[in-house]
Amino acid sequence: MIPDILAVEEGISQPVRDDLISRGHNVRPATAALGNAHALTIEYDEEGNPVRFNGGADPRGAGSAAGY
């Protein structure tokens, strides 16, 4: 069974937390950093060929967005 808890880091402002609570989420402060995330999106043309890559890296971590 998955717990019904939405853990948030301290950087999440109180107004955002209050909004999440008003939407029914069981918001609880995290006791430690939750990690970081990196992402890549690929845009394709009409024929399905990749035409653009966009990357983003979480500034809290040591990673970076790079491509070639």
mmCIF file of the N, C-alpha and C atoms, coordinates in Angstrom:
data_MODEL
# 
_entry.id   MODEL 
# 
loop_
_atom_site.group_PDB 
_atom_site.id 
_atom_site.type_symbol 
_atom_site.label_atom_id 
_atom_site.label_alt_id 
_atom_site.label_comp_id 
_atom_site.label_asym_id 
_atom_site.label_entity_id 
_atom_site.label_seq_id 
_atom_site.pdbx_PDB_ins_code 
_atom_site.Cartn_x 
_atom_site.Cartn_y 
_atom_site.Cartn_z 
_atom_site.occupancy 
_atom_site.B_iso_or_equiv 
_atom_site.pdbx_formal_charge 
_atom_site.auth_seq_id 
_atom_site.auth_comp_id 
_atom_site.auth_asym_id 
_atom_site.auth_atom_id 
_atom_site.pdbx_PDB_model_num 
ATOM 1   N N  . MET A 1 1  ? 0.842  -1.178 0.000   1.00 0.00 ? 1  MET A N  1 
ATOM 2   C CA . MET A 1 1  ? 0.000  0.000  0.000   1.00 0.00 ? 1  MET A CA 1 
ATOM 3   C C  . MET A 1 1  ? 0.890  1.245  0.000   1.00 0.00 ? 1  MET A C  1 
ATOM 4   N N  . ILE A 1 2  ? 0.576  2.197  -0.850  1.00 0.00 ? 2  ILE A N  1 
ATOM 5   C CA . ILE A 1 2  ? 1.338  3.441  -0.951  1.00 0.00 ? 2  ILE A CA 1 
ATOM 6   C C  . ILE A 1 2  ? 0.743  4.458  0.016   1.00 0.00 ? 2  ILE A C  1 
ATOM 7   N N  . PRO A 1 3  ? 1.584  5.090  0.845   1.00 0.00 ? 3  PRO A N  1 
ATOM 8   C CA . PRO A 1 3  ? 1.041  6.086  1.769   1.00 0.00 ? 3  PRO A CA 1 
ATOM 9   C C  . PRO A 1 3  ? 0.490  7.301  1.019   1.00 0.00 ? 3  PRO A C  1 
ATOM 10  N N  . ASP A 1 4  ? -0.540 7.885  1.587   1.00 0.00 ? 4  ASP A N  1 
ATOM 11  C CA . ASP A 1 4  ? -1.187 9.056  0.982   1.00 0.00 ? 4  ASP A CA 1 
ATOM 12  C C  . ASP A 1 4  ? -0.545 10.322 1.550   1.00 0.00 ? 4  ASP A C  1 
ATOM 13  N N  . ILE A 1 5  ? 0.737  10.512 1.253   1.00 0.00 ? 5  ILE A N  1 
ATOM 14  C CA . ILE A 1 5  ? 1.488  11.657 1.761   1.00 0.00 ? 5  ILE A CA 1 
ATOM 15  C C  . ILE A 1 5  ? 2.218  12.315 0.603   1.00 0.00 ? 5  ILE A C  1 
ATOM 16  N N  . LEU A 1 6  ? 2.154  13.641 0.551   1.00 0.00 ? 6  LEU A N  1 
ATOM 17  C CA . LEU A 1 6  ? 2.914  14.412 -0.423  1.00 0.00 ? 6  LEU A CA 1 
ATOM 18  C C  . LEU A 1 6  ? 4.029  15.114 0.343   1.00 0.00 ? 6  LEU A C  1 
ATOM 19  N N  . ALA A 1 7  ? 5.241  14.586 0.262   1.00 0.00 ? 7  ALA A N  1 
ATOM 20  C CA . ALA A 1 7  ? 6.389  15.178 0.952   1.00 0.00 ? 7  ALA A CA 1 
ATOM 21  C C  . ALA A 1 7  ? 6.896  16.367 0.154   1.00 0.00 ? 7  ALA A C  1 
ATOM 22  N N  . VAL A 1 8  ? 7.148  17.488 0.838   1.00 0.00 ? 8  VAL A N  1 
ATOM 23  C CA . VAL A 1 8  ? 7.660  18.682 0.182   1.00 0.00 ? 8  VAL A CA 1 
ATOM 24  C C  . VAL A 1 8  ? 8.912  19.160 0.893   1.00 0.00 ? 8  VAL A C  1 
ATOM 25  N N  . GLU A 1 9  ? 9.853  19.639 0.097   1.00 0.00 ? 9  GLU A N  1 
ATOM 26  C CA . GLU A 1 9  ? 11.082 20.190 0.665   1.00 0.00 ? 9  GLU A CA 1 
ATOM 27  C C  . GLU A 1 9  ? 10.816 21.581 1.218   1.00 0.00 ? 9  GLU A C  1 
ATOM 28  N N  . GLU A 1 10 ? 11.719 22.068 2.051   1.00 0.00 ? 10 GLU A N  1 
ATOM 29  C CA . GLU A 1 10 ? 11.522 23.364 2.709   1.00 0.00 ? 10 GLU A CA 1 
ATOM 30  C C  . GLU A 1 10 ? 11.467 24.533 1.725   1.00 0.00 ? 10 GLU A C  1 
ATOM 31  N N  . GLY A 1 11 ? 11.995 24.371 0.527   1.00 0.00 ? 11 GLY A N  1 
ATOM 32  C CA . GLY A 1 11 ? 11.963 25.429 -0.467  1.00 0.00 ? 11 GLY A CA 1 
ATOM 33  C C  . GLY A 1 11 ? 10.593 25.676 -1.073  1.00 0.00 ? 11 GLY A C  1 
ATOM 34  N N  . ILE A 1 12 ? 9.643  24.780 -0.815  1.00 0.00 ? 12 ILE A N  1 
ATOM 35  C CA . ILE A 1 12 ? 8.281  24.966 -1.316  1.00 0.00 ? 12 ILE A CA 1 
ATOM 36  C C  . ILE A 1 12 ? 7.582  25.954 -0.380  1.00 0.00 ? 12 ILE A C  1 
ATOM 37  N N  . SER A 1 13 ? 7.155  27.089 -0.933  1.00 0.00 ? 13 SER A N  1 
ATOM 38  C CA . SER A 1 13 ? 6.590  28.160 -0.104  1.00 0.00 ? 13 SER A CA 1 
ATOM 39  C C  . SER A 1 13 ? 5.289  27.739 0.575   1.00 0.00 ? 13 SER A C  1 
ATOM 40  N N  . GLN A 1 14 ? 4.979  28.416 1.667   1.00 0.00 ? 14 GLN A N  1 
ATOM 41  C CA . GLN A 1 14 ? 3.758  28.104 2.405   1.00 0.00 ? 14 GLN A CA 1 
ATOM 42  C C  . GLN A 1 14 ? 2.495  28.329 1.577   1.00 0.00 ? 14 GLN A C  1 
ATOM 43  N N  . PRO A 1 15 ? 2.416  29.400 0.759   1.00 0.00 ? 15 PRO A N  1 
ATOM 44  C CA . PRO A 1 15 ? 1.213  29.531 -0.078  1.00 0.00 ? 15 PRO A CA 1 
ATOM 45  C C  . PRO A 1 15 ? 1.006  28.343 -1.030  1.00 0.00 ? 15 PRO A C  1 
ATOM 46  N N  . VAL A 1 16 ? 2.088  27.804 -1.574  1.00 0.00 ? 16 VAL A N  1 
ATOM 47  C CA . VAL A 1 16 ? 1.974  26.633 -2.449  1.00 0.00 ? 16 VAL A CA 1 
ATOM 48  C C  . VAL A 1 16 ? 1.520  25.432 -1.636  1.00 0.00 ? 16 VAL A C  1 
ATOM 49  N N  . ARG A 1 17 ? 2.088  25.264 -0.457  1.00 0.00 ? 17 ARG A N  1 
ATOM 50  C CA . ARG A 1 17 ? 1.672  24.152 0.412   1.00 0.00 ? 17 ARG A CA 1 
ATOM 51  C C  . ARG A 1 17 ? 0.194  24.269 0.767   1.00 0.00 ? 17 ARG A C  1 
ATOM 52  N N  . ASP A 1 18 ? -0.232 25.491 1.125   1.00 0.00 ? 18 ASP A N  1 
ATOM 53  C CA . ASP A 1 18 ? -1.636 25.711 1.477   1.00 0.00 ? 18 ASP A CA 1 
ATOM 54  C C  . ASP A 1 18 ? -2.557 25.384 0.306   1.00 0.00 ? 18 ASP A C  1 
ATOM 55  N N  . ASP A 1 19 ? -2.141 25.755 -0.909  1.00 0.00 ? 19 ASP A N  1 
ATOM 56  C CA . ASP A 1 19 ? -2.945 25.454 -2.091  1.00 0.00 ? 19 ASP A CA 1 
ATOM 57  C C  . ASP A 1 19 ? -3.055 23.948 -2.294  1.00 0.00 ? 19 ASP A C  1 
ATOM 58  N N  . LEU A 1 20 ? -1.951 23.232 -2.117  1.00 0.00 ? 20 LEU A N  1 
ATOM 59  C CA . LEU A 1 20 ? -1.983 21.774 -2.260  1.00 0.00 ? 20 LEU A CA 1 
ATOM 60  C C  . LEU A 1 20 ? -2.910 21.149 -1.221  1.00 0.00 ? 20 LEU A C  1 
ATOM 61  N N  . ILE A 1 21 ? -2.848 21.660 0.000   1.00 0.00 ? 21 ILE A N  1 
ATOM 62  C CA . ILE A 1 21 ? -3.724 21.153 1.064   1.00 0.00 ? 21 ILE A CA 1 
ATOM 63  C C  . ILE A 1 21 ? -5.182 21.425 0.711   1.00 0.00 ? 21 ILE A C  1 
ATOM 64  N N  . SER A 1 22 ? -5.467 22.624 0.183   1.00 0.00 ? 22 SER A N  1 
ATOM 65  C CA . SER A 1 22 ? -6.849 22.965 -0.178  1.00 0.00 ? 22 SER A CA 1 
ATOM 66  C C  . SER A 1 22 ? -7.369 22.073 -1.302  1.00 0.00 ? 22 SER A C  1 
ATOM 67  N N  . ARG A 1 23 ? -6.463 21.489 -2.066  1.00 0.00 ? 23 ARG A N  1 
ATOM 68  C CA . ARG A 1 23 ? -6.857 20.575 -3.149  1.00 0.00 ? 23 ARG A CA 1 
ATOM 69  C C  . ARG A 1 23 ? -6.955 19.129 -2.678  1.00 0.00 ? 23 ARG A C  1 
ATOM 70  N N  . GLY A 1 24 ? -6.766 18.918 -1.374  1.00 0.00 ? 24 GLY A N  1 
ATOM 71  C CA . GLY A 1 24 ? -6.963 17.588 -0.808  1.00 0.00 ? 24 GLY A CA 1 
ATOM 72  C C  . GLY A 1 24 ? -5.708 16.780 -0.564  1.00 0.00 ? 24 GLY A C  1 
ATOM 73  N N  . HIS A 1 25 ? -4.532 17.364 -0.814  1.00 0.00 ? 25 HIS A N  1 
ATOM 74  C CA . HIS A 1 25 ? -3.287 16.618 -0.597  1.00 0.00 ? 25 HIS A CA 1 
ATOM 75  C C  . HIS A 1 25 ? -2.911 16.607 0.877   1.00 0.00 ? 25 HIS A C  1 
ATOM 76  N N  . ASN A 1 26 ? -2.320 15.515 1.318   1.00 0.00 ? 26 ASN A N  1 
ATOM 77  C CA . ASN A 1 26 ? -1.828 15.345 2.679   1.00 0.00 ? 26 ASN A CA 1 
ATOM 78  C C  . ASN A 1 26 ? -0.357 15.767 2.681   1.00 0.00 ? 26 ASN A C  1 
ATOM 79  N N  . VAL A 1 27 ? -0.106 17.068 2.809   1.00 0.00 ? 27 VAL A N  1 
ATOM 80  C CA . VAL A 1 27 ? 1.233  17.640 2.675   1.00 0.00 ? 27 VAL A CA 1 
ATOM 81  C C  . VAL A 1 27 ? 2.001  17.492 3.985   1.00 0.00 ? 27 VAL A C  1 
ATOM 82  N N  . ARG A 1 28 ? 3.226  16.989 3.882   1.00 0.00 ? 28 ARG A N  1 
ATOM 83  C CA . ARG A 1 28 ? 4.105  16.847 5.040   1.00 0.00 ? 28 ARG A CA 1 
ATOM 84  C C  . ARG A 1 28 ? 5.500  17.331 4.651   1.00 0.00 ? 28 ARG A C  1 
ATOM 85  N N  . PRO A 1 29 ? 6.171  18.056 5.558   1.00 0.00 ? 29 PRO A N  1 
ATOM 86  C CA . PRO A 1 29 ? 7.537  18.495 5.250   1.00 0.00 ? 29 PRO A CA 1 
ATOM 87  C C  . PRO A 1 29 ? 8.489  17.298 5.196   1.00 0.00 ? 29 PRO A C  1 
ATOM 88  N N  . ALA A 1 30 ? 9.384  17.325 4.238   1.00 0.00 ? 30 ALA A N  1 
ATOM 89  C CA . ALA A 1 30 ? 10.394 16.264 4.129   1.00 0.00 ? 30 ALA A CA 1 
ATOM 90  C C  . ALA A 1 30 ? 11.466 16.505 5.184   1.00 0.00 ? 30 ALA A C  1 
ATOM 91  N N  . THR A 1 31 ? 12.007 15.442 5.703   1.00 0.00 ? 31 THR A N  1 
ATOM 92  C CA . THR A 1 31 ? 13.050 15.558 6.717   1.00 0.00 ? 31 THR A CA 1 
ATOM 93  C C  . THR A 1 31 ? 14.436 15.677 6.096   1.00 0.00 ? 31 THR A C  1 
ATOM 94  N N  . ALA A 1 32 ? 14.531 15.448 4.797   1.00 0.00 ? 32 ALA A N  1 
ATOM 95  C CA . ALA A 1 32 ? 15.800 15.549 4.071   1.00 0.00 ? 32 ALA A CA 1 
ATOM 96  C C  . ALA A 1 32 ? 15.486 15.917 2.626   1.00 0.00 ? 32 ALA A C  1 
ATOM 97  N N  . ALA A 1 33 ? 16.515 16.290 1.885   1.00 0.00 ? 33 ALA A N  1 
ATOM 98  C CA . ALA A 1 33 ? 16.315 16.594 0.463   1.00 0.00 ? 33 ALA A CA 1 
ATOM 99  C C  . ALA A 1 33 ? 15.754 15.361 -0.234  1.00 0.00 ? 33 ALA A C  1 
ATOM 100 N N  . LEU A 1 34 ? 14.864 15.581 -1.183  1.00 0.00 ? 34 LEU A N  1 
ATOM 101 C CA . LEU A 1 34 ? 14.208 14.466 -1.864  1.00 0.00 ? 34 LEU A CA 1 
ATOM 102 C C  . LEU A 1 34 ? 14.954 13.993 -3.101  1.00 0.00 ? 34 LEU A C  1 
ATOM 103 N N  . GLY A 1 35 ? 15.994 14.679 -3.480  1.00 0.00 ? 35 GLY A N  1 
ATOM 104 C CA . GLY A 1 35 ? 16.751 14.286 -4.671  1.00 0.00 ? 35 GLY A CA 1 
ATOM 105 C C  . GLY A 1 35 ? 16.674 15.370 -5.720  1.00 0.00 ? 35 GLY A C  1 
ATOM 106 N N  . ASN A 1 36 ? 17.165 15.080 -6.890  1.00 0.00 ? 36 ASN A N  1 
ATOM 107 C CA . ASN A 1 36 ? 17.089 16.048 -7.975  1.00 0.00 ? 36 ASN A CA 1 
ATOM 108 C C  . ASN A 1 36 ? 16.717 15.320 -9.251  1.00 0.00 ? 36 ASN A C  1 
ATOM 109 N N  . ALA A 1 37 ? 16.324 16.100 -10.255 1.00 0.00 ? 37 ALA A N  1 
ATOM 110 C CA . ALA A 1 37 ? 15.825 15.500 -11.488 1.00 0.00 ? 37 ALA A CA 1 
ATOM 111 C C  . ALA A 1 37 ? 16.425 16.198 -12.698 1.00 0.00 ? 37 ALA A C  1 
ATOM 112 N N  . HIS A 1 38 ? 16.563 15.456 -13.765 1.00 0.00 ? 38 HIS A N  1 
ATOM 113 C CA . HIS A 1 38 ? 17.031 15.991 -15.041 1.00 0.00 ? 38 HIS A CA 1 
ATOM 114 C C  . HIS A 1 38 ? 16.041 15.515 -16.099 1.00 0.00 ? 38 HIS A C  1 
ATOM 115 N N  . ALA A 1 39 ? 15.857 16.328 -17.134 1.00 0.00 ? 39 ALA A N  1 
ATOM 116 C CA . ALA A 1 39 ? 14.860 15.968 -18.144 1.00 0.00 ? 39 ALA A CA 1 
ATOM 117 C C  . ALA A 1 39 ? 15.326 16.355 -19.538 1.00 0.00 ? 39 ALA A C  1 
ATOM 118 N N  . LEU A 1 40 ? 14.789 15.668 -20.524 1.00 0.00 ? 40 LEU A N  1 
ATOM 119 C CA . LEU A 1 40 ? 15.064 15.938 -21.926 1.00 0.00 ? 40 LEU A CA 1 
ATOM 120 C C  . LEU A 1 40 ? 13.750 15.841 -22.682 1.00 0.00 ? 40 LEU A C  1 
ATOM 121 N N  . THR A 1 41 ? 13.480 16.827 -23.537 1.00 0.00 ? 41 THR A N  1 
ATOM 122 C CA . THR A 1 41 ? 12.339 16.731 -24.437 1.00 0.00 ? 41 THR A CA 1 
ATOM 123 C C  . THR A 1 41 ? 12.866 16.747 -25.870 1.00 0.00 ? 41 THR A C  1 
ATOM 124 N N  . ILE A 1 42 ? 12.182 16.027 -26.731 1.00 0.00 ? 42 ILE A N  1 
ATOM 125 C CA . ILE A 1 42 ? 12.562 15.959 -28.143 1.00 0.00 ? 42 ILE A CA 1 
ATOM 126 C C  . ILE A 1 42 ? 11.356 16.381 -28.969 1.00 0.00 ? 42 ILE A C  1 
ATOM 127 N N  . GLU A 1 43 ? 11.564 17.340 -29.853 1.00 0.00 ? 43 GLU A N  1 
ATOM 128 C CA . GLU A 1 43 ? 10.508 17.764 -30.776 1.00 0.00 ? 43 GLU A CA 1 
ATOM 129 C C  . GLU A 1 43 ? 10.782 17.138 -32.138 1.00 0.00 ? 43 GLU A C  1 
ATOM 130 N N  . TYR A 1 44 ? 9.710  16.694 -32.789 1.00 0.00 ? 44 TYR A N  1 
ATOM 131 C CA . TYR A 1 44 ? 9.817  16.016 -34.075 1.00 0.00 ? 44 TYR A CA 1 
ATOM 132 C C  . TYR A 1 44 ? 9.091  16.813 -35.159 1.00 0.00 ? 44 TYR A C  1 
ATOM 133 N N  . ASP A 1 45 ? 9.562  16.683 -36.397 1.00 0.00 ? 45 ASP A N  1 
ATOM 134 C CA . ASP A 1 45 ? 8.854  17.304 -37.521 1.00 0.00 ? 45 ASP A CA 1 
ATOM 135 C C  . ASP A 1 45 ? 7.728  16.380 -37.975 1.00 0.00 ? 45 ASP A C  1 
ATOM 136 N N  . GLU A 1 46 ? 7.035  16.771 -39.058 1.00 0.00 ? 46 GLU A N  1 
ATOM 137 C CA . GLU A 1 46 ? 5.886  16.011 -39.538 1.00 0.00 ? 46 GLU A CA 1 
ATOM 138 C C  . GLU A 1 46 ? 6.233  14.592 -39.983 1.00 0.00 ? 46 GLU A C  1 
ATOM 139 N N  . GLU A 1 47 ? 7.492  14.394 -40.385 1.00 0.00 ? 47 GLU A N  1 
ATOM 140 C CA . GLU A 1 47 ? 7.921  13.062 -40.822 1.00 0.00 ? 47 GLU A CA 1 
ATOM 141 C C  . GLU A 1 47 ? 8.457  12.205 -39.676 1.00 0.00 ? 47 GLU A C  1 
ATOM 142 N N  . GLY A 1 48 ? 8.477  12.737 -38.487 1.00 0.00 ? 48 GLY A N  1 
ATOM 143 C CA . GLY A 1 48 ? 8.970  11.974 -37.346 1.00 0.00 ? 48 GLY A CA 1 
ATOM 144 C C  . GLY A 1 48 ? 10.457 12.111 -37.089 1.00 0.00 ? 48 GLY A C  1 
ATOM 145 N N  . ASN A 1 49 ? 11.105 13.064 -37.753 1.00 0.00 ? 49 ASN A N  1 
ATOM 146 C CA . ASN A 1 49 ? 12.535 13.286 -37.535 1.00 0.00 ? 49 ASN A CA 1 
ATOM 147 C C  . ASN A 1 49 ? 12.749 14.257 -36.379 1.00 0.00 ? 49 ASN A C  1 
ATOM 148 N N  . PRO A 1 50 ? 13.713 13.969 -35.513 1.00 0.00 ? 50 PRO A N  1 
ATOM 149 C CA . PRO A 1 50 ? 13.966 14.907 -34.413 1.00 0.00 ? 50 PRO A CA 1 
ATOM 150 C C  . PRO A 1 50 ? 14.514 16.225 -34.956 1.00 0.00 ? 50 PRO A C  1 
ATOM 151 N N  . VAL A 1 51 ? 13.970 17.333 -34.462 1.00 0.00 ? 51 VAL A N  1 
ATOM 152 C CA . VAL A 1 51 ? 14.403 18.648 -34.933 1.00 0.00 ? 51 VAL A CA 1 
ATOM 153 C C  . VAL A 1 51 ? 14.918 19.534 -33.803 1.00 0.00 ? 51 VAL A C  1 
ATOM 154 N N  . ARG A 1 52 ? 14.544 19.251 -32.583 1.00 0.00 ? 52 ARG A N  1 
ATOM 155 C CA . ARG A 1 52 ? 15.012 20.087 -31.476 1.00 0.00 ? 52 ARG A CA 1 
ATOM 156 C C  . ARG A 1 52 ? 15.059 19.268 -30.192 1.00 0.00 ? 52 ARG A C  1 
ATOM 157 N N  . PHE A 1 53 ? 16.115 19.459 -29.449 1.00 0.00 ? 53 PHE A N  1 
ATOM 158 C CA . PHE A 1 53 ? 16.284 18.833 -28.147 1.00 0.00 ? 53 PHE A CA 1 
ATOM 159 C C  . PHE A 1 53 ? 16.361 19.935 -27.097 1.00 0.00 ? 53 PHE A C  1 
ATOM 160 N N  . ASN A 1 54 ? 15.632 19.773 -26.006 1.00 0.00 ? 54 ASN A N  1 
ATOM 161 C CA . ASN A 1 54 ? 15.698 20.713 -24.889 1.00 0.00 ? 54 ASN A CA 1 
ATOM 162 C C  . ASN A 1 54 ? 16.012 19.913 -23.632 1.00 0.00 ? 54 ASN A C  1 
ATOM 163 N N  . GLY A 1 55 ? 16.959 20.399 -22.863 1.00 0.00 ? 55 GLY A N  1 
ATOM 164 C CA . GLY A 1 55 ? 17.325 19.713 -21.635 1.00 0.00 ? 55 GLY A CA 1 
ATOM 165 C C  . GLY A 1 55 ? 17.288 20.651 -20.457 1.00 0.00 ? 55 GLY A C  1 
ATOM 166 N N  . GLY A 1 56 ? 17.067 20.079 -19.295 1.00 0.00 ? 56 GLY A N  1 
ATOM 167 C CA . GLY A 1 56 ? 17.074 20.853 -18.068 1.00 0.00 ? 56 GLY A CA 1 
ATOM 168 C C  . GLY A 1 56 ? 17.669 20.030 -16.950 1.00 0.00 ? 56 GLY A C  1 
ATOM 169 N N  . ALA A 1 57 ? 18.403 20.699 -16.074 1.00 0.00 ? 57 ALA A N  1 
ATOM 170 C CA . ALA A 1 57 ? 19.024 20.023 -14.943 1.00 0.00 ? 57 ALA A CA 1 
ATOM 171 C C  . ALA A 1 57 ? 18.612 20.719 -13.655 1.00 0.00 ? 57 ALA A C  1 
ATOM 172 N N  . ASP A 1 58 ? 18.358 19.946 -12.638 1.00 0.00 ? 58 ASP A N  1 
ATOM 173 C CA . ASP A 1 58 ? 18.004 20.482 -11.330 1.00 0.00 ? 58 ASP A CA 1 
ATOM 174 C C  . ASP A 1 58 ? 19.220 21.207 -10.755 1.00 0.00 ? 58 ASP A C  1 
ATOM 175 N N  . PRO A 1 59 ? 19.089 22.488 -10.413 1.00 0.00 ? 59 PRO A N  1 
ATOM 176 C CA . PRO A 1 59 ? 20.242 23.237 -9.914  1.00 0.00 ? 59 PRO A CA 1 
ATOM 177 C C  . PRO A 1 59 ? 20.735 22.763 -8.553  1.00 0.00 ? 59 PRO A C  1 
ATOM 178 N N  . ARG A 1 60 ? 19.976 21.912 -7.870  1.00 0.00 ? 60 ARG A N  1 
ATOM 179 C CA . ARG A 1 60 ? 20.414 21.414 -6.565  1.00 0.00 ? 60 ARG A CA 1 
ATOM 180 C C  . ARG A 1 60 ? 21.426 20.288 -6.685  1.00 0.00 ? 60 ARG A C  1 
ATOM 181 N N  . GLY A 1 61 ? 21.558 19.710 -7.869  1.00 0.00 ? 61 GLY A N  1 
ATOM 182 C CA . GLY A 1 61 ? 22.439 18.564 -8.030  1.00 0.00 ? 61 GLY A CA 1 
ATOM 183 C C  . GLY A 1 61 ? 23.695 18.910 -8.801  1.00 0.00 ? 61 GLY A C  1 
ATOM 184 N N  . ALA A 1 62 ? 24.484 17.895 -9.063  1.00 0.00 ? 62 ALA A N  1 
ATOM 185 C CA . ALA A 1 62 ? 25.756 18.088 -9.759  1.00 0.00 ? 62 ALA A CA 1 
ATOM 186 C C  . ALA A 1 62 ? 25.622 17.870 -11.258 1.00 0.00 ? 62 ALA A C  1 
ATOM 187 N N  . GLY A 1 63 ? 24.443 17.548 -11.737 1.00 0.00 ? 63 GLY A N  1 
ATOM 188 C CA . GLY A 1 63 ? 24.256 17.249 -13.153 1.00 0.00 ? 63 GLY A CA 1 
ATOM 189 C C  . GLY A 1 63 ? 24.154 18.506 -13.995 1.00 0.00 ? 63 GLY A C  1 
ATOM 190 N N  . SER A 1 64 ? 24.102 18.289 -15.303 1.00 0.00 ? 64 SER A N  1 
ATOM 191 C CA . SER A 1 64 ? 23.936 19.397 -16.234 1.00 0.00 ? 64 SER A CA 1 
ATOM 192 C C  . SER A 1 64 ? 23.191 18.882 -17.466 1.00 0.00 ? 64 SER A C  1 
ATOM 193 N N  . ALA A 1 65 ? 22.605 19.825 -18.194 1.00 0.00 ? 65 ALA A N  1 
ATOM 194 C CA . ALA A 1 65 ? 21.937 19.478 -19.446 1.00 0.00 ? 65 ALA A CA 1 
ATOM 195 C C  . ALA A 1 65 ? 22.938 19.729 -20.583 1.00 0.00 ? 65 ALA A C  1 
ATOM 196 N N  . ALA A 1 66 ? 23.244 18.704 -21.334 1.00 0.00 ? 66 ALA A N  1 
ATOM 197 C CA . ALA A 1 66 ? 24.213 18.841 -22.436 1.00 0.00 ? 66 ALA A CA 1 
ATOM 198 C C  . ALA A 1 66 ? 23.802 17.887 -23.542 1.00 0.00 ? 66 ALA A C  1 
ATOM 199 N N  . GLY A 1 67 ? 24.197 18.200 -24.724 1.00 0.00 ? 67 GLY A N  1 
ATOM 200 C CA . GLY A 1 67 ? 23.867 17.336 -25.839 1.00 0.00 ? 67 GLY A CA 1 
ATOM 201 C C  . GLY A 1 67 ? 24.846 17.493 -26.969 1.00 0.00 ? 67 GLY A C  1 
ATOM 202 N N  . TYR A 1 68 ? 24.754 16.596 -27.933 1.00 0.00 ? 68 TYR A N  1 
ATOM 203 C CA . TYR A 1 68 ? 25.596 16.685 -29.124 1.00 0.00 ? 68 TYR A CA 1 
ATOM 204 C C  . TYR A 1 68 ? 24.885 16.069 -30.302 1.00 0.00 ? 68 TYR A C  1 
# 
